[in-house]
């Protein structure tokens, strides 16, 4: 009997101590009410450096904590935080929001008084995400589109204008547009595949003559990823090799001298080095690139009005066009 009594007494003491410990807890409620600014943008919220939930529009998160001082923080382009003090049987409300940033929205985190916090939650418009298991997005790759322009280093004089200046063709310049796919490699590296079209026309344009130099490019790049401040901003540096195919030139001067020039060039390999700067917002990214292109082309066939021919000495640069240049690009990506 004594042993049974001792066991019952010990169980009662443990139960009472657990109950006292539970009563000593306080409550932290992190919420984000409705805000038109950056409505779809959300970011992870940290408690003493540990990510515990996402600050999504129209949601709230509840956490029971032992009394003490805690730091609630978040970081995108800039960092925001609030130091809060948790007391036994007390509730602290922390409001999350966003402010405009230069590259990406910035977090806004403030402690609000109980009357405001309890009123906002009492409306029933916010969704409780306390039971959601926090899982941070770890990108495996992306698909996207890109467009931009290139400034070539060498131009070819094609047509002399009335003012004595020339309308030129820049084989390394023009516009480009493409689609791309990437996947992560060893966390710090990205393998980037791209298929794009690049084309150059007369500068300045003429009303009585046209010229266009176009080619397709299939390339593979490797970039080293450098996070800036947070994973929302990244710098990627690397290089690529590209297969240039379908390269052709058409010069239509029928209104000037009655001729139509059509030229085809051999497929070749080109290289480029450079990097991109990107902002990554949840599952979407915007990038801006700067690259140095290195490539030259070799003439395979020239026809003038359908008859095999050769370029004259004054246009000899078109026999081996120089495609070197500086390429500027912008891209939009879906991250998975």
C-alpha positions as CSV (number, residue, x, y, z in Angstrom):
1,X,0.0,0.0,0.0
2,X,2.8,2.4,0.9
3,X,4.4,1.8,-2.5
4,X,1.1,2.4,-4.3
5,X,0.5,5.6,-2.3
6,X,4.0,6.9,-3.1
7,X,3.4,6.3,-6.8
8,X,0.1,8.1,-6.7
9,X,1.6,11.0,-4.8
10,X,4.5,11.3,-7.3
11,X,2.0,11.3,-10.2
12,X,0.0,14.1,-8.6
13,X,3.1,16.2,-8.0
14,X,4.3,15.7,-11.6
15,X,0.8,16.6,-12.9
16,X,0.7,19.8,-10.8
17,X,4.2,20.8,-11.9
18,X,3.3,20.3,-15.5
19,X,0.2,22.3,-15.1
20,X,2.2,25.1,-13.4
21,X,4.7,25.1,-16.2
22,X,1.9,25.3,-18.8
23,X,0.4,28.3,-16.9
24,X,3.7,30.1,-17.0
25,X,3.8,30.3,-20.8
26,X,2.9,33.4,-22.8
27,X,1.6,33.6,-26.4
28,X,3.2,35.3,-29.5
29,X,0.9,35.9,-32.4
30,X,2.5,36.9,-35.7
31,X,0.0,38.1,-38.4
32,X,-0.2,39.9,-41.7
33,X,-3.4,41.6,-42.6
34,X,-4.6,42.6,-46.0
35,X,-2.3,45.1,-47.9
36,X,-2.5,45.9,-51.6
37,X,1.2,46.7,-51.8
38,X,3.1,43.5,-52.8
39,X,-0.1,41.5,-52.1
40,X,1.4,38.2,-53.5
41,X,4.9,38.7,-52.0
42,X,5.7,36.7,-48.8
43,X,8.8,36.1,-46.8
44,X,10.0,33.8,-44.0
45,X,9.8,35.1,-40.4
46,X,12.5,34.1,-37.9
47,X,12.2,33.8,-34.1
48,X,15.7,34.2,-32.5
49,X,17.2,33.3,-35.9
50,X,15.1,30.2,-36.6
51,X,12.6,30.4,-39.4
52,X,9.2,29.4,-38.2
53,X,6.5,30.6,-40.6
54,X,5.8,32.7,-43.8
55,X,4.3,36.2,-43.6
56,X,1.6,35.7,-46.1
57,X,-1.2,38.2,-46.7
58,X,-4.3,37.4,-44.6
59,X,-2.7,34.9,-42.2
60,X,-1.7,34.6,-38.6
61,X,0.6,32.2,-36.6
62,X,0.4,31.4,-32.9
63,X,3.4,30.3,-30.8
64,X,3.4,29.5,-27.0
65,X,6.7,30.6,-25.4
66,X,8.4,30.6,-22.1
67,X,8.7,34.1,-20.6
68,X,11.7,36.1,-21.9
69,X,12.8,38.4,-24.6
70,X,12.6,37.3,-28.2
71,X,13.7,38.7,-31.6
72,X,11.2,38.5,-34.4
73,X,12.9,39.3,-37.7
74,X,12.8,38.9,-41.5
75,X,15.3,39.8,-44.3
76,X,14.9,40.4,-48.0
77,X,16.7,43.3,-49.6
78,X,16.9,44.8,-46.0
79,X,16.2,43.4,-42.5
80,X,13.4,44.3,-40.2
81,X,12.9,43.1,-36.6
82,X,11.1,43.7,-33.4
83,X,12.3,42.7,-29.9
84,X,9.3,41.5,-27.8
85,X,9.0,40.5,-24.2
86,X,6.8,37.5,-23.4
87,X,5.2,37.4,-19.9
88,X,3.3,34.5,-18.3
89,X,-0.3,34.3,-19.4
90,X,0.1,37.3,-21.7
91,X,-0.3,37.7,-25.4
92,X,2.0,39.7,-27.7
93,X,1.0,40.7,-31.2
94,X,3.5,41.3,-34.0
95,X,2.3,42.7,-37.3
96,X,4.1,41.9,-40.5
97,X,3.9,43.9,-43.7
98,X,6.0,45.1,-46.7
99,X,7.6,48.4,-47.8
100,X,8.8,49.2,-51.3
101,X,12.4,48.4,-52.0
102,X,14.8,49.2,-54.8
103,X,15.0,45.7,-56.1
104,X,12.5,43.7,-54.0
105,X,9.9,44.5,-51.4
106,X,11.3,45.0,-47.8
107,X,9.8,43.4,-44.7
108,X,8.1,45.6,-42.1
109,X,7.8,44.1,-38.6
110,X,6.3,46.0,-35.6
111,X,4.8,45.1,-32.3
112,X,1.2,46.4,-32.0
113,X,-0.9,46.9,-28.8
114,X,-3.2,44.2,-27.7
115,X,-6.4,46.0,-28.5
116,X,-5.4,46.5,-32.1
117,X,-4.1,42.9,-32.5
118,X,-7.1,41.2,-30.9
119,X,-9.5,43.4,-32.9
120,X,-7.8,42.4,-36.2
121,X,-7.9,38.7,-35.3
122,X,-11.5,38.9,-34.1
123,X,-12.8,40.0,-37.5
124,X,-12.2,36.4,-38.7
125,X,-10.8,37.5,-42.0
126,X,-7.3,36.0,-41.3
127,X,-6.4,32.4,-41.8
128,X,-4.7,30.4,-39.0
129,X,-1.5,28.8,-40.4
130,X,-0.1,27.6,-37.1
131,X,-0.5,24.0,-38.0
132,X,1.3,24.3,-41.3
133,X,4.7,22.7,-41.4
134,X,7.2,25.4,-42.4
135,X,9.1,24.3,-45.5
136,X,11.5,26.8,-47.1
137,X,11.7,26.8,-50.9
138,X,15.0,25.4,-52.1
139,X,15.2,26.0,-55.8
140,X,16.1,23.1,-58.0
141,X,16.0,25.0,-61.3
142,X,14.0,27.4,-63.4
143,X,12.5,28.0,-66.8
144,X,12.2,31.4,-68.4
145,X,12.4,33.8,-71.3
146,X,15.1,36.5,-72.0
147,X,15.5,39.4,-74.3
148,X,18.1,42.1,-74.8
149,X,20.5,43.8,-77.1
150,X,24.1,43.6,-78.2
151,X,26.7,46.1,-79.2
152,X,29.2,44.7,-81.6
153,X,32.8,45.8,-81.9
154,X,33.0,45.9,-85.7
155,X,30.6,47.4,-88.3
156,X,30.5,47.1,-92.1
157,X,29.7,50.1,-94.3
158,X,27.0,49.1,-96.7
159,X,25.3,52.2,-98.1
160,X,26.6,55.7,-98.4
161,X,23.9,58.3,-97.5
162,X,23.3,61.8,-98.9
163,X,25.2,63.4,-96.0
164,X,28.3,61.3,-96.8
165,X,27.9,59.1,-93.8
166,X,27.2,55.3,-94.0
167,X,24.4,53.1,-93.1
168,X,26.1,50.2,-91.4
169,X,25.6,46.6,-90.4
170,X,27.0,45.4,-87.1
171,X,27.3,41.6,-87.2
172,X,28.0,41.4,-83.4
173,X,25.1,43.7,-82.5
174,X,21.4,43.8,-82.7
175,X,18.6,42.3,-80.6
176,X,18.2,38.8,-79.1
177,X,15.3,36.8,-77.6
178,X,15.3,33.3,-76.2
179,X,14.0,30.7,-73.8
180,X,16.1,29.0,-71.1
181,X,16.2,26.2,-68.6
182,X,18.5,25.8,-65.6
183,X,19.1,23.4,-62.8
184,X,21.2,23.6,-59.6
185,X,24.5,21.8,-59.2
186,X,26.2,21.4,-55.8
187,X,24.1,24.2,-54.2
188,X,26.6,27.0,-55.4
189,X,26.5,26.3,-59.1
190,X,23.8,26.6,-61.8
191,X,23.9,24.9,-65.2
192,X,22.0,27.2,-67.6
193,X,20.8,26.1,-71.1
194,X,19.5,28.7,-73.5
195,X,18.1,28.7,-77.1
196,X,18.0,32.2,-78.6
197,X,17.8,34.1,-81.8
198,X,20.1,37.1,-82.5
199,X,19.6,39.5,-85.3
200,X,21.2,42.8,-86.5
201,X,19.9,45.3,-89.1
202,X,21.0,48.5,-90.8
203,X,21.9,51.5,-88.6
204,X,20.5,53.9,-89.4
205,X,17.6,52.3,-91.3
206,X,17.0,53.3,-94.9
207,X,13.8,53.6,-96.9
208,X,15.2,52.2,-100.1
209,X,17.4,49.3,-98.8
210,X,17.5,46.7,-96.0
211,X,20.0,44.3,-94.5
212,X,19.6,41.7,-91.8
213,X,22.2,39.3,-90.2
214,X,20.5,36.6,-88.1
215,X,21.6,33.4,-86.4
216,X,20.3,30.9,-83.8
217,X,22.4,30.1,-80.7
218,X,22.1,27.0,-78.5
219,X,24.3,27.5,-75.4
220,X,25.2,25.9,-72.1
221,X,26.6,28.0,-69.2
222,X,27.9,27.3,-65.7
223,X,27.4,30.1,-63.2
224,X,28.8,30.4,-59.6
225,X,26.1,31.8,-57.3
226,X,26.9,34.6,-54.8
227,X,24.0,35.5,-52.5
228,X,23.7,39.2,-51.7
229,X,22.3,40.0,-48.3
230,X,19.8,37.2,-48.7
231,X,18.7,34.6,-51.2
232,X,16.3,37.2,-52.7
233,X,19.3,38.9,-54.4
234,X,21.9,36.9,-56.2
235,X,24.9,37.6,-58.4
236,X,25.9,34.8,-60.8
237,X,29.3,34.7,-62.6
238,X,30.4,32.3,-65.2
239,X,30.9,31.5,-68.9
240,X,29.3,29.5,-71.7
241,X,29.9,27.8,-75.0
242,X,27.3,28.2,-77.8
243,X,26.6,26.5,-81.1
244,X,25.7,29.2,-83.7
245,X,23.6,27.8,-86.5
246,X,21.4,29.0,-89.4
247,X,23.5,32.1,-89.8
248,X,22.5,34.1,-92.8
249,X,22.7,37.5,-94.3
250,X,20.3,39.3,-96.6
251,X,21.0,42.6,-98.3
252,X,18.1,44.0,-100.3
253,X,19.3,46.9,-102.5
254,X,16.9,46.3,-105.4
255,X,15.7,49.9,-105.2
256,X,19.3,51.1,-105.4
257,X,21.1,48.9,-107.8
258,X,18.7,46.1,-108.6
259,X,20.5,43.5,-106.5
260,X,19.5,41.0,-103.8
261,X,22.4,39.5,-101.8
262,X,21.8,36.3,-99.8
263,X,24.7,34.7,-97.9
264,X,24.9,31.6,-95.7
265,X,27.6,31.0,-93.1
266,X,29.1,27.8,-91.6
267,X,27.9,26.7,-88.1
268,X,30.5,27.6,-85.5
269,X,31.2,27.7,-81.8
270,X,31.2,30.9,-79.8
271,X,32.0,31.7,-76.2
272,X,30.9,34.3,-73.7
273,X,31.8,35.3,-70.2
274,X,29.9,37.5,-67.7
275,X,27.2,37.3,-65.2
276,X,23.7,38.1,-64.1
277,X,22.2,40.0,-61.2
278,X,18.8,38.6,-60.1
279,X,16.0,39.2,-57.7
280,X,14.0,36.1,-56.7
281,X,10.6,36.6,-55.2
282,X,9.1,33.3,-54.0
283,X,8.7,31.3,-57.2
284,X,9.5,34.1,-59.7
285,X,12.7,35.8,-60.7
286,X,13.9,38.8,-62.7
287,X,17.5,38.9,-64.0
288,X,19.7,41.4,-65.7
289,X,22.8,40.2,-67.5
290,X,26.0,41.5,-68.9
291,X,28.2,39.3,-71.1
292,X,31.2,39.6,-73.5
293,X,30.6,37.5,-76.6
294,X,33.4,36.0,-78.6
295,X,32.6,34.5,-82.1
296,X,33.4,34.9,-85.8
297,X,31.6,33.5,-88.8
298,X,32.9,32.0,-92.1
299,X,31.1,32.5,-95.4
300,X,29.8,29.3,-97.0
301,X,27.8,30.6,-99.9
302,X,26.9,34.0,-101.5
303,X,24.3,34.5,-104.1
304,X,23.5,37.7,-105.9
305,X,20.0,37.6,-107.5
306,X,20.2,33.8,-107.1
307,X,23.6,33.5,-108.9
308,X,26.7,32.2,-107.0
309,X,29.1,35.1,-106.4
310,X,31.7,36.6,-104.1
311,X,31.8,39.8,-102.0
312,X,33.8,42.6,-103.4
313,X,37.0,43.8,-101.7
314,X,35.3,46.7,-100.0
315,X,32.9,44.4,-98.3
316,X,35.5,41.8,-97.5
317,X,34.5,42.0,-93.8
318,X,31.4,40.1,-94.7
319,X,33.4,37.0,-95.7
320,X,34.4,36.5,-92.0
321,X,32.0,38.7,-89.9
322,X,33.2,39.6,-86.4
323,X,30.5,38.7,-83.9
324,X,32.3,40.0,-80.8
325,X,30.4,42.4,-78.6
326,X,28.9,43.3,-75.3
327,X,25.4,41.8,-74.6
328,X,22.8,43.3,-72.2
329,X,19.9,41.1,-71.3
330,X,16.8,40.9,-69.1
331,X,15.0,37.7,-68.1
332,X,11.9,36.5,-66.4
333,X,12.0,33.1,-64.7
334,X,9.7,30.6,-63.0
335,X,11.5,28.8,-60.2
336,X,10.8,25.2,-59.2
